[in-house]
Amino acid sequence: MALRLLILLMVAFLFCIALGGGLCNVRCSLHSRPKVCIRACGTSCARCKCVPPGLLQATDACGRCYTDMPTHHNKPKCP
């Protein structure tokens, strides 16, 4: 069961990077650490099936899934 979930998340992540990658690139273009931002954006895209429009504003456009996802240090994960 855990392996199946891991595979599903990996496929969703790759799909999101392929289709949402352009959106993540735009969203993270002005970030101080763009590669870290793009990785977090891809994870958020895979889990929430959404990338907010624009640069670093409008985080609420994807709902609570996007805004409430924490890092290991309990800070907002998604850019």
PyMOL Python script that loads the backbone (N, CA, C, O; Angstrom):
from pymol import cmd

cmd.read_pdbstr("""\
ATOM      1  N   MET A   1       0.827  -1.201   0.000  1.00  0.00           N
ATOM      2  CA  MET A   1       0.000   0.000   0.000  1.00  0.00           C
ATOM      3  C   MET A   1       0.871   1.265   0.000  1.00  0.00           C
ATOM      4  O   MET A   1       0.604   2.201  -0.754  1.00  0.00           O
ATOM      5  N   ALA A   2       1.902   1.292   0.839  1.00  0.00           N
ATOM      6  CA  ALA A   2       2.774   2.465   0.910  1.00  0.00           C
ATOM      7  C   ALA A   2       3.545   2.646  -0.395  1.00  0.00           C
ATOM      8  O   ALA A   2       3.743   3.769  -0.858  1.00  0.00           O
ATOM      9  N   LEU A   3       3.975   1.535  -0.982  1.00  0.00           N
ATOM     10  CA  LEU A   3       4.695   1.608  -2.253  1.00  0.00           C
ATOM     11  C   LEU A   3       3.792   2.147  -3.354  1.00  0.00           C
ATOM     12  O   LEU A   3       4.228   2.937  -4.191  1.00  0.00           O
ATOM     13  N   ARG A   4       2.547   1.722  -3.351  1.00  0.00           N
ATOM     14  CA  ARG A   4       1.578   2.192  -4.349  1.00  0.00           C
ATOM     15  C   ARG A   4       1.361   3.699  -4.210  1.00  0.00           C
ATOM     16  O   ARG A   4       1.297   4.415  -5.209  1.00  0.00           O
ATOM     17  N   LEU A   5       1.250   4.173  -2.979  1.00  0.00           N
ATOM     18  CA  LEU A   5       1.070   5.610  -2.731  1.00  0.00           C
ATOM     19  C   LEU A   5       2.309   6.392  -3.164  1.00  0.00           C
ATOM     20  O   LEU A   5       2.194   7.466  -3.754  1.00  0.00           O
ATOM     21  N   LEU A   6       3.487   5.853  -2.872  1.00  0.00           N
ATOM     22  CA  LEU A   6       4.729   6.508  -3.274  1.00  0.00           C
ATOM     23  C   LEU A   6       4.826   6.617  -4.791  1.00  0.00           C
ATOM     24  O   LEU A   6       5.206   7.663  -5.318  1.00  0.00           O
ATOM     25  N   ILE A   7       4.485   5.549  -5.490  1.00  0.00           N
ATOM     26  CA  ILE A   7       4.508   5.563  -6.958  1.00  0.00           C
ATOM     27  C   ILE A   7       3.507   6.573  -7.492  1.00  0.00           C
ATOM     28  O   ILE A   7       3.810   7.312  -8.429  1.00  0.00           O
ATOM     29  N   LEU A   8       2.322   6.610  -6.907  1.00  0.00           N
ATOM     30  CA  LEU A   8       1.297   7.570  -7.335  1.00  0.00           C
ATOM     31  C   LEU A   8       1.775   9.004  -7.139  1.00  0.00           C
ATOM     32  O   LEU A   8       1.573   9.847  -8.013  1.00  0.00           O
ATOM     33  N   LEU A   9       2.406   9.290  -6.002  1.00  0.00           N
ATOM     34  CA  LEU A   9       2.925  10.640  -5.754  1.00  0.00           C
ATOM     35  C   LEU A   9       4.050  10.992  -6.718  1.00  0.00           C
ATOM     36  O   LEU A   9       4.140  12.132  -7.173  1.00  0.00           O
ATOM     37  N   MET A  10       4.905  10.029  -7.032  1.00  0.00           N
ATOM     38  CA  MET A  10       5.997  10.283  -7.977  1.00  0.00           C
ATOM     39  C   MET A  10       5.461  10.574  -9.371  1.00  0.00           C
ATOM     40  O   MET A  10       5.952  11.475 -10.051  1.00  0.00           O
ATOM     41  N   VAL A  11       4.454   9.814  -9.798  1.00  0.00           N
ATOM     42  CA  VAL A  11       3.849  10.049 -11.113  1.00  0.00           C
ATOM     43  C   VAL A  11       3.176  11.413 -11.137  1.00  0.00           C
ATOM     44  O   VAL A  11       3.318  12.159 -12.106  1.00  0.00           O
ATOM     45  N   ALA A  12       2.442  11.743 -10.074  1.00  0.00           N
ATOM     46  CA  ALA A  12       1.782  13.051  -9.999  1.00  0.00           C
ATOM     47  C   ALA A  12       2.812  14.176 -10.008  1.00  0.00           C
ATOM     48  O   ALA A  12       2.601  15.206 -10.648  1.00  0.00           O
ATOM     49  N   PHE A  13       3.926  13.983  -9.301  1.00  0.00           N
ATOM     50  CA  PHE A  13       4.983  14.987  -9.265  1.00  0.00           C
ATOM     51  C   PHE A  13       5.577  15.194 -10.658  1.00  0.00           C
ATOM     52  O   PHE A  13       5.744  16.331 -11.097  1.00  0.00           O
ATOM     53  N   LEU A  14       5.897  14.097 -11.354  1.00  0.00           N
ATOM     54  CA  LEU A  14       6.468  14.205 -12.701  1.00  0.00           C
ATOM     55  C   LEU A  14       5.482  14.837 -13.673  1.00  0.00           C
ATOM     56  O   LEU A  14       5.872  15.644 -14.516  1.00  0.00           O
ATOM     57  N   PHE A  15       4.211  14.477 -13.563  1.00  0.00           N
ATOM     58  CA  PHE A  15       3.174  15.058 -14.412  1.00  0.00           C
ATOM     59  C   PHE A  15       3.076  16.557 -14.155  1.00  0.00           C
ATOM     60  O   PHE A  15       2.968  17.353 -15.088  1.00  0.00           O
ATOM     61  N   CYS A  16       3.115  16.928 -12.891  1.00  0.00           N
ATOM     62  CA  CYS A  16       3.025  18.339 -12.528  1.00  0.00           C
ATOM     63  C   CYS A  16       4.241  19.106 -13.018  1.00  0.00           C
ATOM     64  O   CYS A  16       4.111  20.234 -13.495  1.00  0.00           O
ATOM     65  N   ILE A  17       5.422  18.510 -12.906  1.00  0.00           N
ATOM     66  CA  ILE A  17       6.630  19.175 -13.387  1.00  0.00           C
ATOM     67  C   ILE A  17       6.540  19.367 -14.896  1.00  0.00           C
ATOM     68  O   ILE A  17       6.919  20.416 -15.418  1.00  0.00           O
ATOM     69  N   ALA A  18       6.038  18.350 -15.597  1.00  0.00           N
ATOM     70  CA  ALA A  18       5.943  18.437 -17.058  1.00  0.00           C
ATOM     71  C   ALA A  18       4.953  19.511 -17.483  1.00  0.00           C
ATOM     72  O   ALA A  18       5.257  20.330 -18.350  1.00  0.00           O
ATOM     73  N   LEU A  19       3.767  19.513 -16.876  1.00  0.00           N
ATOM     74  CA  LEU A  19       2.738  20.473 -17.289  1.00  0.00           C
ATOM     75  C   LEU A  19       2.771  21.762 -16.485  1.00  0.00           C
ATOM     76  O   LEU A  19       2.564  22.845 -17.032  1.00  0.00           O
ATOM     77  N   GLY A  20       3.030  21.650 -15.193  1.00  0.00           N
ATOM     78  CA  GLY A  20       3.034  22.833 -14.344  1.00  0.00           C
ATOM     79  C   GLY A  20       4.409  23.445 -14.194  1.00  0.00           C
ATOM     80  O   GLY A  20       4.560  24.483 -13.551  1.00  0.00           O
ATOM     81  N   GLY A  21       5.422  22.810 -14.784  1.00  0.00           N
ATOM     82  CA  GLY A  21       6.786  23.303 -14.646  1.00  0.00           C
ATOM     83  C   GLY A  21       6.942  24.729 -15.116  1.00  0.00           C
ATOM     84  O   GLY A  21       7.652  25.518 -14.492  1.00  0.00           O
ATOM     85  N   GLY A  22       6.289  25.063 -16.203  1.00  0.00           N
ATOM     86  CA  GLY A  22       6.337  26.434 -16.703  1.00  0.00           C
ATOM     87  C   GLY A  22       5.727  27.401 -15.711  1.00  0.00           C
ATOM     88  O   GLY A  22       6.225  28.510 -15.519  1.00  0.00           O
ATOM     89  N   LEU A  23       4.630  26.965 -15.076  1.00  0.00           N
ATOM     90  CA  LEU A  23       3.987  27.809 -14.074  1.00  0.00           C
ATOM     91  C   LEU A  23       4.892  27.979 -12.852  1.00  0.00           C
ATOM     92  O   LEU A  23       4.993  29.071 -12.294  1.00  0.00           O
ATOM     93  N   CYS A  24       5.546  26.893 -12.445  1.00  0.00           N
ATOM     94  CA  CYS A  24       6.471  26.982 -11.309  1.00  0.00           C
ATOM     95  C   CYS A  24       7.680  27.847 -11.657  1.00  0.00           C
ATOM     96  O   CYS A  24       8.175  28.590 -10.810  1.00  0.00           O
ATOM     97  N   ASN A  25       8.154  27.757 -12.888  1.00  0.00           N
ATOM     98  CA  ASN A  25       9.285  28.601 -13.307  1.00  0.00           C
ATOM     99  C   ASN A  25       8.924  30.073 -13.231  1.00  0.00           C
ATOM    100  O   ASN A  25       9.726  30.888 -12.775  1.00  0.00           O
ATOM    101  N   VAL A  26       7.724  30.421 -13.675  1.00  0.00           N
ATOM    102  CA  VAL A  26       7.264  31.815 -13.605  1.00  0.00           C
ATOM    103  C   VAL A  26       7.104  32.230 -12.153  1.00  0.00           C
ATOM    104  O   VAL A  26       7.556  33.300 -11.746  1.00  0.00           O
ATOM    105  N   ARG A  27       6.451  31.365 -11.373  1.00  0.00           N
ATOM    106  CA  ARG A  27       6.181  31.694  -9.981  1.00  0.00           C
ATOM    107  C   ARG A  27       7.475  31.905  -9.183  1.00  0.00           C
ATOM    108  O   ARG A  27       7.521  32.751  -8.290  1.00  0.00           O
ATOM    109  N   CYS A  28       8.507  31.151  -9.500  1.00  0.00           N
ATOM    110  CA  CYS A  28       9.756  31.190  -8.730  1.00  0.00           C
ATOM    111  C   CYS A  28      10.847  32.042  -9.369  1.00  0.00           C
ATOM    112  O   CYS A  28      11.971  32.076  -8.868  1.00  0.00           O
ATOM    113  N   SER A  29      10.539  32.721 -10.452  1.00  0.00           N
ATOM    114  CA  SER A  29      11.570  33.451 -11.196  1.00  0.00           C
ATOM    115  C   SER A  29      12.241  34.561 -10.389  1.00  0.00           C
ATOM    116  O   SER A  29      13.417  34.844 -10.618  1.00  0.00           O
ATOM    117  N   LEU A  30      11.549  35.189  -9.468  1.00  0.00           N
ATOM    118  CA  LEU A  30      12.127  36.274  -8.674  1.00  0.00           C
ATOM    119  C   LEU A  30      12.529  35.835  -7.270  1.00  0.00           C
ATOM    120  O   LEU A  30      12.975  36.656  -6.468  1.00  0.00           O
ATOM    121  N   HIS A  31      12.377  34.559  -6.970  1.00  0.00           N
ATOM    122  CA  HIS A  31      12.704  34.043  -5.642  1.00  0.00           C
ATOM    123  C   HIS A  31      14.214  34.100  -5.422  1.00  0.00           C
ATOM    124  O   HIS A  31      14.982  33.969  -6.375  1.00  0.00           O
ATOM    125  N   SER A  32      14.643  34.293  -4.189  1.00  0.00           N
ATOM    126  CA  SER A  32      16.078  34.363  -3.892  1.00  0.00           C
ATOM    127  C   SER A  32      16.769  33.011  -4.083  1.00  0.00           C
ATOM    128  O   SER A  32      17.975  32.961  -4.328  1.00  0.00           O
ATOM    129  N   ARG A  33      16.015  31.922  -3.973  1.00  0.00           N
ATOM    130  CA  ARG A  33      16.555  30.574  -4.193  1.00  0.00           C
ATOM    131  C   ARG A  33      15.634  29.835  -5.162  1.00  0.00           C
ATOM    132  O   ARG A  33      14.831  29.006  -4.732  1.00  0.00           O
ATOM    133  N   PRO A  34      15.734  30.119  -6.461  1.00  0.00           N
ATOM    134  CA  PRO A  34      14.774  29.589  -7.431  1.00  0.00           C
ATOM    135  C   PRO A  34      14.710  28.066  -7.503  1.00  0.00           C
ATOM    136  O   PRO A  34      13.624  27.519  -7.695  1.00  0.00           O
ATOM    137  N   LYS A  35      15.826  27.365  -7.358  1.00  0.00           N
ATOM    138  CA  LYS A  35      15.786  25.900  -7.450  1.00  0.00           C
ATOM    139  C   LYS A  35      15.019  25.288  -6.285  1.00  0.00           C
ATOM    140  O   LYS A  35      14.262  24.335  -6.471  1.00  0.00           O
ATOM    141  N   VAL A  36      15.209  25.824  -5.094  1.00  0.00           N
ATOM    142  CA  VAL A  36      14.471  25.354  -3.922  1.00  0.00           C
ATOM    143  C   VAL A  36      12.989  25.663  -4.097  1.00  0.00           C
ATOM    144  O   VAL A  36      12.131  24.836  -3.787  1.00  0.00           O
ATOM    145  N   CYS A  37      12.699  26.851  -4.592  1.00  0.00           N
ATOM    146  CA  CYS A  37      11.319  27.269  -4.832  1.00  0.00           C
ATOM    147  C   CYS A  37      10.642  26.353  -5.845  1.00  0.00           C
ATOM    148  O   CYS A  37       9.500  25.943  -5.638  1.00  0.00           O
ATOM    149  N   ILE A  38      11.323  26.030  -6.926  1.00  0.00           N
ATOM    150  CA  ILE A  38      10.743  25.181  -7.969  1.00  0.00           C
ATOM    151  C   ILE A  38      10.487  23.775  -7.426  1.00  0.00           C
ATOM    152  O   ILE A  38       9.468  23.166  -7.752  1.00  0.00           O
ATOM    153  N   ARG A  39      11.394  23.256  -6.608  1.00  0.00           N
ATOM    154  CA  ARG A  39      11.182  21.929  -6.021  1.00  0.00           C
ATOM    155  C   ARG A  39       9.954  21.931  -5.107  1.00  0.00           C
ATOM    156  O   ARG A  39       9.137  21.012  -5.170  1.00  0.00           O
ATOM    157  N   ALA A  40       9.819  22.949  -4.264  1.00  0.00           N
ATOM    158  CA  ALA A  40       8.663  23.046  -3.376  1.00  0.00           C
ATOM    159  C   ALA A  40       7.385  23.259  -4.175  1.00  0.00           C
ATOM    160  O   ALA A  40       6.337  22.706  -3.840  1.00  0.00           O
ATOM    161  N   CYS A  41       7.471  24.052  -5.220  1.00  0.00           N
ATOM    162  CA  CYS A  41       6.313  24.310  -6.074  1.00  0.00           C
ATOM    163  C   CYS A  41       5.860  23.020  -6.757  1.00  0.00           C
ATOM    164  O   CYS A  41       4.662  22.761  -6.865  1.00  0.00           O
ATOM    165  N   GLY A  42       6.815  22.214  -7.218  1.00  0.00           N
ATOM    166  CA  GLY A  42       6.479  20.941  -7.852  1.00  0.00           C
ATOM    167  C   GLY A  42       5.806  19.985  -6.891  1.00  0.00           C
ATOM    168  O   GLY A  42       4.862  19.290  -7.265  1.00  0.00           O
ATOM    169  N   THR A  43       6.282  19.941  -5.647  1.00  0.00           N
ATOM    170  CA  THR A  43       5.659  19.098  -4.628  1.00  0.00           C
ATOM    171  C   THR A  43       4.242  19.568  -4.351  1.00  0.00           C
ATOM    172  O   THR A  43       3.317  18.760  -4.267  1.00  0.00           O
ATOM    173  N   SER A  44       4.073  20.875  -4.209  1.00  0.00           N
ATOM    174  CA  SER A  44       2.747  21.437  -3.965  1.00  0.00           C
ATOM    175  C   SER A  44       1.818  21.166  -5.135  1.00  0.00           C
ATOM    176  O   SER A  44       0.643  20.851  -4.944  1.00  0.00           O
ATOM    177  N   CYS A  45       2.341  21.286  -6.338  1.00  0.00           N
ATOM    178  CA  CYS A  45       1.561  21.024  -7.541  1.00  0.00           C
ATOM    179  C   CYS A  45       1.093  19.575  -7.558  1.00  0.00           C
ATOM    180  O   CYS A  45      -0.064  19.300  -7.877  1.00  0.00           O
ATOM    181  N   ALA A  46       1.978  18.652  -7.218  1.00  0.00           N
ATOM    182  CA  ALA A  46       1.629  17.232  -7.228  1.00  0.00           C
ATOM    183  C   ALA A  46       0.595  16.899  -6.164  1.00  0.00           C
ATOM    184  O   ALA A  46      -0.330  16.130  -6.421  1.00  0.00           O
ATOM    185  N   ARG A  47       0.737  17.461  -4.987  1.00  0.00           N
ATOM    186  CA  ARG A  47      -0.192  17.141  -3.894  1.00  0.00           C
ATOM    187  C   ARG A  47      -1.525  17.858  -4.036  1.00  0.00           C
ATOM    188  O   ARG A  47      -2.575  17.271  -3.775  1.00  0.00           O
ATOM    189  N   CYS A  48      -1.494  19.113  -4.446  1.00  0.00           N
ATOM    190  CA  CYS A  48      -2.714  19.928  -4.479  1.00  0.00           C
ATOM    191  C   CYS A  48      -3.315  20.053  -5.873  1.00  0.00           C
ATOM    192  O   CYS A  48      -4.431  20.551  -6.022  1.00  0.00           O
ATOM    193  N   LYS A  49      -2.592  19.609  -6.887  1.00  0.00           N
ATOM    194  CA  LYS A  49      -3.041  19.695  -8.285  1.00  0.00           C
ATOM    195  C   LYS A  49      -3.306  21.143  -8.691  1.00  0.00           C
ATOM    196  O   LYS A  49      -4.244  21.435  -9.434  1.00  0.00           O
ATOM    197  N   CYS A  50      -2.457  22.045  -8.184  1.00  0.00           N
ATOM    198  CA  CYS A  50      -2.670  23.468  -8.449  1.00  0.00           C
ATOM    199  C   CYS A  50      -1.365  24.236  -8.260  1.00  0.00           C
ATOM    200  O   CYS A  50      -0.570  23.930  -7.372  1.00  0.00           O
ATOM    201  N   VAL A  51      -1.163  25.233  -9.110  1.00  0.00           N
ATOM    202  CA  VAL A  51      -0.080  26.206  -8.939  1.00  0.00           C
ATOM    203  C   VAL A  51      -0.739  27.576  -9.035  1.00  0.00           C
ATOM    204  O   VAL A  51      -1.350  27.891 -10.057  1.00  0.00           O
ATOM    205  N   PRO A  52      -0.628  28.399  -7.988  1.00  0.00           N
ATOM    206  CA  PRO A  52      -1.251  29.716  -8.041  1.00  0.00           C
ATOM    207  C   PRO A  52      -0.688  30.559  -9.180  1.00  0.00           C
ATOM    208  O   PRO A  52       0.481  30.417  -9.538  1.00  0.00           O
ATOM    209  N   PRO A  53      -1.504  31.427  -9.744  1.00  0.00           N
ATOM    210  CA  PRO A  53      -1.042  32.279 -10.840  1.00  0.00           C
ATOM    211  C   PRO A  53      -0.094  33.362 -10.338  1.00  0.00           C
ATOM    212  O   PRO A  53      -0.106  33.722  -9.161  1.00  0.00           O
ATOM    213  N   GLY A  54       0.716  33.865 -11.238  1.00  0.00           N
ATOM    214  CA  GLY A  54       1.566  35.006 -10.919  1.00  0.00           C
ATOM    215  C   GLY A  54       2.843  34.643 -10.203  1.00  0.00           C
ATOM    216  O   GLY A  54       3.256  33.484 -10.178  1.00  0.00           O
ATOM    217  N   LEU A  55       3.460  35.649  -9.623  1.00  0.00           N
ATOM    218  CA  LEU A  55       4.739  35.451  -8.947  1.00  0.00           C
ATOM    219  C   LEU A  55       4.495  34.924  -7.537  1.00  0.00           C
ATOM    220  O   LEU A  55       3.955  33.826  -7.401  1.00  0.00           O
ATOM    221  N   LEU A  56       4.853  35.628  -6.510  1.00  0.00           N
ATOM    222  CA  LEU A  56       4.755  35.067  -5.162  1.00  0.00           C
ATOM    223  C   LEU A  56       3.517  35.511  -4.390  1.00  0.00           C
ATOM    224  O   LEU A  56       3.465  35.338  -3.172  1.00  0.00           O
ATOM    225  N   GLN A  57       2.537  36.070  -5.055  1.00  0.00           N
ATOM    226  CA  GLN A  57       1.298  36.439  -4.399  1.00  0.00           C
ATOM    227  C   GLN A  57       0.251  35.347  -4.650  1.00  0.00           C
ATOM    228  O   GLN A  57       0.561  34.305  -5.228  1.00  0.00           O
ATOM    229  N   ALA A  58      -0.952  35.585  -4.223  1.00  0.00           N
ATOM    230  CA  ALA A  58      -2.124  34.760  -4.521  1.00  0.00           C
ATOM    231  C   ALA A  58      -1.984  33.313  -4.068  1.00  0.00           C
ATOM    232  O   ALA A  58      -2.415  32.404  -4.777  1.00  0.00           O
ATOM    233  N   THR A  59      -1.390  33.083  -2.900  1.00  0.00           N
ATOM    234  CA  THR A  59      -1.260  31.705  -2.431  1.00  0.00           C
ATOM    235  C   THR A  59      -2.611  31.087  -2.103  1.00  0.00           C
ATOM    236  O   THR A  59      -2.752  29.864  -2.130  1.00  0.00           O
ATOM    237  N   ASP A  60      -3.607  31.915  -1.793  1.00  0.00           N
ATOM    238  CA  ASP A  60      -4.925  31.379  -1.451  1.00  0.00           C
ATOM    239  C   ASP A  60      -5.721  30.924  -2.670  1.00  0.00           C
ATOM    240  O   ASP A  60      -6.823  30.399  -2.512  1.00  0.00           O
ATOM    241  N   ALA A  61      -5.203  31.108  -3.871  1.00  0.00           N
ATOM    242  CA  ALA A  61      -5.919  30.708  -5.087  1.00  0.00           C
ATOM    243  C   ALA A  61      -6.096  29.198  -5.186  1.00  0.00           C
ATOM    244  O   ALA A  61      -7.004  28.729  -5.872  1.00  0.00           O
ATOM    245  N   CYS A  62      -5.242  28.432  -4.511  1.00  0.00           N
ATOM    246  CA  CYS A  62      -5.323  26.962  -4.560  1.00  0.00           C
ATOM    247  C   CYS A  62      -5.953  26.361  -3.312  1.00  0.00           C
ATOM    248  O   CYS A  62      -5.996  25.139  -3.170  1.00  0.00           O
ATOM    249  N   GLY A  63      -6.432  27.182  -2.427  1.00  0.00           N
ATOM    250  CA  GLY A  63      -7.122  26.661  -1.247  1.00  0.00           C
ATOM    251  C   GLY A  63      -6.188  26.255  -0.120  1.00  0.00           C
ATOM    252  O   GLY A  63      -4.984  26.512  -0.152  1.00  0.00           O
ATOM    253  N   ARG A  64      -6.785  25.609   0.879  1.00  0.00           N
ATOM    254  CA  ARG A  64      -6.057  25.261   2.100  1.00  0.00           C
ATOM    255  C   ARG A  64      -4.985  24.207   1.880  1.00  0.00           C
ATOM    256  O   ARG A  64      -3.987  24.193   2.600  1.00  0.00           O
ATOM    257  N   CYS A  65      -5.163  23.329   0.911  1.00  0.00           N
ATOM    258  CA  CYS A  65      -4.145  22.315   0.635  1.00  0.00           C
ATOM    259  C   CYS A  65      -2.807  22.992   0.384  1.00  0.00           C
ATOM    260  O   CYS A  65      -1.780  22.546   0.896  1.00  0.00           O
ATOM    261  N   TYR A  66      -2.812  24.041  -0.382  1.00  0.00           N
ATOM    262  CA  TYR A  66      -1.588  24.753  -0.751  1.00  0.00           C
ATOM    263  C   TYR A  66      -1.084  25.624   0.396  1.00  0.00           C
ATOM    264  O   TYR A  66       0.107  25.613   0.707  1.00  0.00           O
ATOM    265  N   THR A  67      -1.972  26.370   1.019  1.00  0.00           N
ATOM    266  CA  THR A  67      -1.546  27.329   2.049  1.00  0.00           C
ATOM    267  C   THR A  67      -1.175  26.669   3.369  1.00  0.00           C
ATOM    268  O   THR A  67      -0.368  27.219   4.119  1.00  0.00           O
ATOM    269  N   ASP A  68      -1.744  25.499   3.676  1.00  0.00           N
ATOM    270  CA  ASP A  68      -1.523  24.872   4.977  1.00  0.00           C
ATOM    271  C   ASP A  68      -0.467  23.767   4.968  1.00  0.00           C
ATOM    272  O   ASP A  68      -0.273  23.110   5.991  1.00  0.00           O
ATOM    273  N   MET A  69       0.222  23.542   3.842  1.00  0.00           N
ATOM    274  CA  MET A  69       1.241  22.495   3.782  1.00  0.00           C
ATOM    275  C   MET A  69       2.512  22.995   4.471  1.00  0.00           C
ATOM    276  O   MET A  69       3.111  23.971   4.021  1.00  0.00           O
ATOM    277  N   PRO A  70       2.939  22.326   5.578  1.00  0.00           N
ATOM    278  CA  PRO A  70       4.115  22.800   6.318  1.00  0.00           C
ATOM    279  C   PRO A  70       5.413  22.108   5.901  1.00  0.00           C
ATOM    280  O   PRO A  70       5.399  21.030   5.306  1.00  0.00           O
ATOM    281  N   THR A  71       6.526  22.752   6.226  1.00  0.00           N
ATOM    282  CA  THR A  71       7.842  22.125   6.092  1.00  0.00           C
ATOM    283  C   THR A  71       8.097  21.330   7.372  1.00  0.00           C
ATOM    284  O   THR A  71       7.235  21.264   8.248  1.00  0.00           O
ATOM    285  N   HIS A  72       9.274  20.732   7.477  1.00  0.00           N
ATOM    286  CA  HIS A  72       9.629  20.014   8.699  1.00  0.00           C
ATOM    287  C   HIS A  72       9.783  20.967   9.881  1.00  0.00           C
ATOM    288  O   HIS A  72       9.699  20.548  11.035  1.00  0.00           O
ATOM    289  N   HIS A  73      10.008  22.247   9.595  1.00  0.00           N
ATOM    290  CA  HIS A  73      10.161  23.257  10.642  1.00  0.00           C
ATOM    291  C   HIS A  73       8.871  24.032  10.870  1.00  0.00           C
ATOM    292  O   HIS A  73       8.879  25.100  11.482  1.00  0.00           O
ATOM    293  N   ASN A  74       7.764  23.487  10.374  1.00  0.00           N
ATOM    294  CA  ASN A  74       6.421  24.042  10.564  1.00  0.00           C
ATOM    295  C   ASN A  74       6.245  25.438   9.968  1.00  0.00           C
ATOM    296  O   ASN A  74       5.494  26.256  10.499  1.00  0.00           O
ATOM    297  N   LYS A  75       6.937  25.702   8.870  1.00  0.00           N
ATOM    298  CA  LYS A  75       6.767  26.944   8.119  1.00  0.00           C
ATOM    299  C   LYS A  75       6.012  26.609   6.841  1.00  0.00           C
ATOM    300  O   LYS A  75       5.976  25.441   6.451  1.00  0.00           O
ATOM    301  N   PRO A  76       5.406  27.592   6.172  1.00  0.00           N
ATOM    302  CA  PRO A  76       4.695  27.297   4.919  1.00  0.00           C
ATOM    303  C   PRO A  76       5.643  26.713   3.869  1.00  0.00           C
ATOM    304  O   PRO A  76       6.691  27.291   3.582  1.00  0.00           O
ATOM    305  N   LYS A  77       5.267  25.566   3.301  1.00  0.00           N
ATOM    306  CA  LYS A  77       6.127  24.894   2.335  1.00  0.00           C
ATOM    307  C   LYS A  77       6.043  25.543   0.965  1.00  0.00           C
ATOM    308  O   LYS A  77       7.057  25.717   0.289  1.00  0.00           O
ATOM    309  N   CYS A  78       4.847  25.896   0.561  1.00  0.00           N
ATOM    310  CA  CYS A  78       4.621  26.294  -0.821  1.00  0.00           C
ATOM    311  C   CYS A  78       4.924  27.762  -1.058  1.00  0.00           C
ATOM    312  O   CYS A  78       4.537  28.623  -0.268  1.00  0.00           O
ATOM    313  N   PRO A  79       5.622  28.041  -2.155  1.00  0.00           N
ATOM    314  CA  PRO A  79       5.982  29.428  -2.471  1.00  0.00           C
ATOM    315  C   PRO A  79       4.798  30.221  -2.981  1.00  0.00           C
ATOM    316  O   PRO A  79       4.935  31.404  -3.292  1.00  0.00           O
TER     317      PRO A  79
END
""", "prot")
cmd.dss("prot")
cmd.show_as("cartoon", "prot")
cmd.util.cbc("prot")
cmd.orient("prot")
